[in-house]
Amino acid sequence: MVPRQQFINKIRELGYTHKDETKRVQIWRKQGATHFLTVKKGSTLEEGYVTIALRQAGLGEEAIKQFIACAKS
């Protein structure tokens, strides 16, 4: 499990800004583009979700593995 705040910090580095939120998720949109990510409001996120979301955001496989390893420790 990856702490939610660390994931949010990472997507901020990648150019995403908080756009909106619903009862269960926050919506983050990439500046100058139409791509968006939904982030659950829980305290931790599953590794599978984090991997898929960062891959869609344009991060390479090695960078994703490194981020998850650092976030878990």
Order of alpha helices (4+ residues) and beta strands (2+ residues): beta-alpha-beta-beta-beta-beta-alpha-alpha
